[in-house]
Amino acid sequence: MLNNSTENKEKKSLKERFFLVIGMVFFLAYLAMGLTIIFWKNFPYDMKPGYRIAFGVVLIIYSFFRFYRIINDNKD
């Protein structure tokens, strides 16, 4: 498994590696935004707590969806 991962890394072009890094950055950004929106008590926008939590959960789910797509694209 480790050998396969090393070979896969060596086959990636610079462009593909760049997109992998950008994808991971956006995964972390959406995850952080979702957690921030859920746990920030004095959220700057006037939203009901239920809507704020729902919006945060949607962002977290979307971040994991992006992560899943990054992992599947990285297997090629």
N, C-alpha and C positions, 0 to 999 in steps of 0.2 A: 504494500500500500504506500509506504513512504517512497519507495523507488518510483512508483507510478506518478506520485505527486511531483517528484523532482523532475522527471522527464516531461511532465505536463508544463511545469514552470519554464523549462528550457525552450519549449516549443512556442511559447507566447511571444508575440511581437511587442515592441515598445508601446504601440497604440493599445493593444489588448491589456497590457499591464496597467497603463494609465487609466483605462476605463474601469478596471477592477478596483483600483485605489479610489477613484471618484465614486464608484458604486458603494464602497464600504463607508466612505465619508458621509454620503447621503443617508445610508442606513443608520449610522450613528446619529446624524442630525435629526431625522424623523423620530427616532426612538427618544432622544433627549427632549425634543419638542413635546411629544406626547406625555412624557413623565412630568415635564415642567408644567404643562397645562393642567394636569390632574392635581398635582401637589402644591401649586402656587395659590396661596390663600387670597392674596390681594391681586387677582388677575385684572389687568388694565381694562379689559372689555367687560361690559355689563352682561354677564351670562348667568343663567341659573346653574347651580352646581350640577344638576343632572346632565344638562347639555354640555357643560365643560368636561365632565368625566367621559361622556360619550364621545366627544370630539377627540379627547386624549387617547381613548381606547382605539378609535378608528386610525389615528396616526400611528399608534404602536403596531396594530395589525398590518397596516400598509408597510411599515418598516420591515417587518418580518417577511412579508410578501416579496419585497425587494431583495432581502437577504437570500430567500429561497431561489429567486431567479439568478442572483449572482453565483450561487453555488452550482446551479445546474449549468450555467454558461461556462463556468470554470472547468467542468468535467470534460469538455470537448478537446 
